[in-house]
């Protein structure tokens, strides 16, 4: 790939315009911020600004960034409003052509941003782009290579656990993990920003689904590499993770699944829910799982109201969506769970 010209980057800076705004949401993550922000300072593409949205941290994060990274703009909140709302604060006001999101516990390769940008500029039909996220502690292993969505109505970390040299071709995928992704601002304005009712987890799956329904495709760019520490703020299968993921996956399904595909997916979805219940009962998280489903039901009417608006914007066929979904069975997922 050819790099964006230095003349273009210089013009953008002289005009006081950034082509990309990079947003890093932080909550008590000072121990991660140094590597994350250092990696942004080394990007080959320079026509971008970085904004840190701090969710009421009490670990000195804001002072650390203000002292060591004066070029980073800081939005300091007094409380933790969640990942979705924190990003939306910037998304609602940004004028840049693109929005990049990077987790505070992710370290970007120097060509990360350039690779994502070149991918989208070469494919105008793509509304957003997904990165190749490798495990920070095991860099020869894929953390995820974009997001998938299964015919059981659940999100799937695409490529999790595969060797790093796998999934090395640029291709279309269901969606992008918001921990390392690039979005066209025009797409976000059309489909809407993150659903703040989600607070955290599955908000990116929901956004990816809305984008697909509206006709925007997601491009997986294997050259856009980040190393992800993973579970920096939310421990995998913690009470917080179980609650928000299993509440929010129901809202994703209710809001976005077209009526014509509900009849093809509802049985798989219910089987997945039952299998998940048994799994979490056996691992001591049954209470959190049941609370998640009860709260999902309490938000059912609101989700239905959102559904009417979302489905009214649908531009793609059910046949297209069915091809996009991952045909995953329960056994491989359970095997991966038990191996952790």
N, C-alpha and C positions, 0 to 999 in steps of 0.2 A: 504494500500500500504506500502511496505517496503521502508525505506529511502535508498538512495545510501550510500554505505559503507564509513565510515570515512577514511579507508585505501585508497580507490580510490580517494577521494577528496584530501587527503594529497599527494598522488603520483602526481596528476595533478599539484598541486602548487609547489612541489619540482622540477618538471621537467620544470617549467616555462611555463606551458601550461594551458590555460583555456578551458574548454569544451564548455563554452557558453560566448558569448559577448552580453551584454545588452546595447542597444542603446537608449538613451533618447534625443529626439530632443526638443530644447527649443527656444522660441522667446518671449522675454520680460515676462518670466514666473517665475521670482524670487520668487514671493509670493507662488508658488506651489512647488518649488524644494525641500524645506526642508522636507516636508512629503514624497514626492516621493523617494528621495534618502535615507532617514531614513528607509523607508520600505525595500529598497534593502539591506541595511546593516544588516537587521534582517532575511534574507532568510535562511532557513534550509539547502539548498544546497549552498555550498560556492565556488565551483570551477568555478567562473565566474569573468569577468572584466566588469566594467561599463564605457561606453564612452558617454560623453555629447557632442552633436553637437549643438553649439549655432549659431543661424541664425542672427547674427548681432544685438543682443540685446543691448539696451541703458539704461536698468534699473538696471545695476550692477550685472546681473546674473553670469557672468563669475568670477568676483571677489568674489562673495558670495560662489560659489562652490570651487574655488581655496583655499579660507581661511578655509572653514568648512568641506570640503570633499576632502582632498589631495589624497585619493586613487582613485578618479575618474579622468580618462583621459579626457582632454578637447580638442575638435576641435573647435576653435573659428573662425567663418567666418565673413567677413567684411560686408556682406549684407544678406538679407533674400532670400535664393535660393529656399525656399519651402520645404515641408515635404519630398517629394519624393527624390529630389536631395540630401538633407541633409543625409538621411539614406543611399543613394547609395555611398556616400563618404566613409563610413565605410564598406559597403557590398563588395565593389570592392577589398578591401585589406585584409579582415579578413581571418584568417586561422583556426579559431575555428570550431568545428563540427556543432555548432548550433548558430543561431542568435535570440536573443529575443528583441522585441521592446516594449517599455513602454512609454505611454504618460507622459508628465511632470505633468499633472493634475490628475494622477492616483496614488492610494496608494495600494501597493500589500500586500496581506496576506502573512505571513511568509512562507507558503508552496506553494506559487504561482509557483515559478520556478521549484521546485522539482516535483510538480504535472504534469506540462507540459512535463518535461523531461521524467518522468516515462511513461507517455502516449505515447510519440513518440518511446521510446525504446521498449515498449511492442508491438508496431504496426509498423513494418518496411515499410508497404505499405502506411503509412501516411507521407506526406511531410511537414505538418505543423499542428499546434494545436491552437485552439481558447480557450480563457478564458471565465469564467463567470464574467461579469462586472456588478456590482451593482451600483446603484445611491449613490453617496457620501452623499447627503443630506437626502436621503430616502433609507437607507440600506436594507430595507425589500422589495425593488422593483428592478427588473432587468432593467439595462440600455441596455444591449444586451447580448445574449448568442451565440456568433458567428454571422456570416453574412449569409443571404439568398439572392437569386437572383430570381426575379419573371419572370413569363412567359411574362410579359410586358416589359422585358428588363431593369429592374431597381433594384438597391440594396434595401435590406430590413434589418432593425435592428431586428434580430431574438429575439423574446421574450420581446421586449420593453414594459414596464408597467406591466408585470406579477409579481406575488408575488415571493419573493426570493427563496422559497422552490420548485418552479416549475422548469421544465427542469433540473432535478437533475440526469439524467442518461447520462453516456458517450455515445456518438453517432457520426455518420458521418454527417457533415454539408457541405454546399457549400464552406464557407470560413471563414476567421478570420479577425476581426477588428485589424488593425496594431497598435492600441493603447495599446494592451496587447496580444501578440502572440509569438509563438516560431516557427522558421523555420529551416529546415535542410539547411545548407549552400550548400550542393551538389545540392539540388533542385533549389535553387536560381541561381546557376551557369548555370544550364541547361535551365531553362525557361526564364532567364533574370530578372533583378532587377526592381524596380519601374520605371514606365514611367515618366520621368522628365517633359514632356510636360503637365502633369496634374497639376503640381505645388503643389496642395493639393486637398484633397477630391476625393474619388473613386479610388485612386491609389491602395488601398488594394483590392478593388473589382476586378479591372483589373488583379492584380497579382493572386488572387484566381481563376479567370476564366481561365487564362493561365495555372495555375497548374492543374486544373481539366481537361482541354483539353489534357494535356500531360500525364495524368494518375495518378497524385498525388492526394491523398485524404486528407481531412481536418478533424481532430479529435477534437470534442468538449469535453473539460475536465472540468466538473462542479466543481471539487475540486480546480481548479486554479482560485482563486477569487481575484478580484481587486475592489476597490471602486473608481468610476470615477466621478470627479466633472462635467465633461461635458461642452463643449462650453467655456472652459477656455480661448482659444485664438480666437475662431471663434464663434460668437453668432449664435444660431440656427435661421435659416431663415433671417439672416442679408443679406445685399447686397452681401457681399463676399461669404457667404454660398450658396445663390441662384445661383450666377453666376457660381462658379466653379463646384458645384454639377450637375447643369443642362447642362453645356457644356460637362463635362467629362463623364456623363452617356451615351451620344451619342457616344463618342469615344470608350467606353467599348463595346457597342453594335456592332458598325461597325467592330472593330478589332477582336472580339472574337466569335460572334454568327455564328455557322456553317451555310452554305448555306441551308442545308436541314431543318434547324429550323427557318430560317428567314421567310419562308412562313407561319409558324405556329404562329409566334410571332409578325410580323410587324403590324398587325391590333391592337393588344393590346398595342403595343408600341406607335403607333400614337394616340390612344385614351387617353393613359396616358399623352402624351405631350399636347394634347388639354385641358384635364382636369386641368393639372398643369398650363397652360397659364391662364385659367379662374380664378383659385384660386389665382395666384399671381397678376393678374390684380385687383382682388377684395381686396387684402391685400396691395396694393401699391408697389409691387415689379415687376410689368409687364415690366418695362424698363430693369431691370437686367436680367430677364428671356429671353427677346427677344435678348439682346446682347449675352447671353450665346449660344443661338441657332445659331445666325449668325456667331459667332466665331467658333462654332463646324463645321459649313459648310466650313469655310475657312480652317480648318484643315482636311477636308474630304480626300483629295488626299494623304496626309501624313499618315492618319489612314489606308487607303487602302493598302499602301505599307507595313505597319507593319502587316496588316492582312494576306498578302500572306505568310510572314515568320511564323506567328503564326499558321495558318491553316496547313502549311506543316509539323508541328510537332504534329498534332492531332493524338492521339492514342486511343481515346475512341469513342464509338458509339453515334449517335444522341439520340438513345433510352435511353442510360444511362444518358446523360445530361438532357433529358426531365424529367426523374424521380428525378433528383437532384433539378430542379427548383421548386420554391414555387408557388403554384397555388393561387395567391392572387387576390382578386377583389378590385376595387377602393374604394368602400364604406367604408370598415374598415379603410383603410389608411386615407381617408378624415375625418372620425370620430376622429381618433387619432390626426390629425392635428388641427382640430377645438377645441379639448379639451385642447390644450397647452396654 
